[in-house]
């Protein structure tokens, strides 16, 4: 069994059931490669943790923003509970150092690792909920994830940038934005895209990401800043 004492010390959360803690970090690929280890992967814990996380985030946002509509709260929750943000939080608290992966997955630090980290964070919440209850899970999510809320609200990152830039472009310049891949690099498992956003023939901005969709969102965000449309 992996020694999680340093991780427990860092997070200030000491598990009673260490096997449950370890299971949160076991990816399916590790089980496939080590079938005789007698271990279970973390997908059931992830299923539970996803629901616990959504409840905690929803409760927090409902109380923090009493004047937001259902649609605004839903968009803000989506901005918080997504693989990019959650994987950044998971990496920041050191979860990457404790993952149990197949040799192949262990070499991949691209988009696949991002999703594995996000899923591990959710599985960890599921394990914590079983081990210590909702209060500990709530405290952990508040301390690690929900502190990003103010930044997301202040920068208006909770609004879908592509939808917003389309709305503003039609209102102010009578154009529907178009997106074009300007550059693509990297192997299939770790692609990097640079996408330009255009109003007619004029390129307004560009964005980079590990998928075309992510790069388009970044380009839309950059265009909103360039045009000073972030009201």
N, C-alpha and C positions, 0 to 999 in steps of 0.2 A: 504493500500500500504506500502511496506517495505521502510524504510528510508535509502536511498543510499548516504546520505550526507558524511559519513565517507569514503565510497568507492570513491566518486567523488573527495573528497579532496586528497585522496591518489594517484589517477590516474591523478589528475589535469585536468579532463575532466568533465565539467558541462553540463548535458543534458538539452536541452530546453523542450523536451517531456519526462517527467518522466515515463509515461506509457510505452513508447517504451523501455526505459532502463529496467524497471521491466520485460517486456515480454521476454527480452533476457535471463533471469534467470529462466523462468518457464518451467519445464520439463513436458512432456506429462503425466507422472504418477500423477502429482499434479492435473491436469485438470480432469483426470479420477476419482480421489478421491474426488474432489471438483467441480462437474459439475455446481453447482448453483452460483459459484463465478463470473461468467461473464468474465472470463479471457481467453486469448489465449496462447497456448504453443509457444515455440521458434523455431520450426522446419523450418518455412518459413524464419525467420531471419538467421538461420544457413545456409540455402541454399544460400542466398544472400552473407552472410559473407564469406563462403567458396570460392566463386568466387572472391570476393574483396581481400581476403587474398592471394590467388594464384597469382593474378595480381601484388600485392605489392611485394611479395617475388620474383616473376619472374623478375620484373623490377629491383629490387635491385641486384639480382645475375648477371643479364645480364650486368649491368654497372660495378659491382665490379670485375668481373672475365672475362675480354674481351678475354682471350686466352683459356677459357674452351670450350670444344665441347658441342654440344646439349645434348649428353648422360651424360656428366659429370655434366652439369647444372641441368638436370632432376634428377639425383641421389642426388645431393646436396639439391635441393628443397624438394625432398621426405624425406630426413633426417631432414629437418627443420619442414616441415608441416606434422607431424605425431602425433598420439594421445598421445604418451608418452611425447614427448618434449612439446607439447602445453598444456597438462594437468599440467605439472610441472610449466610452466609459469603462468597458470591460478591460481594454488594453491598459488604460490608465491605472487601474487598481491591480494590475499584474496577473490577470487570469491567463494570459498567453503562456506564462511559465509553467502552468500546471495541467495543460491540456493533454489528454491521452488520445493520440491519433495514430493512424497507420503511417508507415514510413513515407508513403507517397503524399499524404495530406500534410505531414509535418514539413515537407519541403515547399509547399505552396503557401506563399504569403500574400496572395492576390485577393480578389473579391471573394473567393471561396472561404478564406480564413476569416474575412469580415463577417460572413454569415455564421460561421462556426462560433465565433466569439459572441455574437449577439444571442445565438441560441443557448450558449453556455451560461450567459448572464441570466436568461430566463429560467434555465434549469436550476441554477443556483438559488434563485428566488423560490422556486418550487420546493427545493430541498430545505431551505430555511423555514419556509411556511410549515412543512411537516415536522421539522425538528424543534421549532421555537414559537410558531404561531404568527399571526398576522402583524402583531405590533413590531416584532423584530424586522420582518420583511418591509413594513412601511417605513421604519427608521432607516433601513439600508437604502431603499429607493430614494427617499428624500435626501439622503446624504450624498448619493452618487449621481443620480440622474436628474432629479427635479430641480437641482440648483442651476441647471441649464435653462430653465424656463424663462427667466427674465431676459437673457440674451436673445432667445428665440423670439420673444414678444417685441423687444426693443428694435431688433433688426427686421422684424416682420417676416421672419423665415417660416412662420406657420402658414402663411398664405402661399398657395401654389403659384410659383413665379411664372410659369408658362401661361397659365390662365390670366394672371394679372397683367402681364406684358401684352397679351393679345387684346385684352379689354382696353388698355391705355393706348395702344397703337391705333386701334380703330377709332378711338375717341379723338386723339390729337393729330394724327398724321394720315389717317384713312388708309392704313396698310394692315394686312394680315401678316404677322411675322413668319419667316421661313427659316428653316435650320439646315445647315450643310456641314458634313464632316470635312474638316480642313486637314486633319492629320490623324493617323492611326498607327500605333506602334505596340510592340510587345508580343509574346507568344499567346496562343489561344486562351490559356488559362489565366493570363494576366494582361489583358488588353488595356491600352490607354488611348482615349479619344480626345481630340480637340474639335469642338463644334463652334461654328460661327452662326450668329443670328443676323438676319438680313431684313431690312424694310425695303422692298423692291430690290434694286441692285446695290444698295448701300449696306455694307457690313457695319453693324452698330457695336457689337461686342463679341467676345468669345468666351468659352468655358471649357474646362477640362474635367474628365471623370473616367471611371473604370468601366462605364457603359455609355452607350449613346444617350440613353435617357438621363443619366446623371450629368453628362456634359451639357445637354440641352438645358437642364434646369439651372446649371451654373451660368450658362450663357444668358439665359433669361434674367437671372438675378443681376448679372453684370449690366445688362441693357437697362434695367430699371434704375440702377445707380447712375449710369451714364446720362440718362434722360431726366434724372431727378424726379422720378415718378413714384418714389416710395413715400407716399403721403402718410 
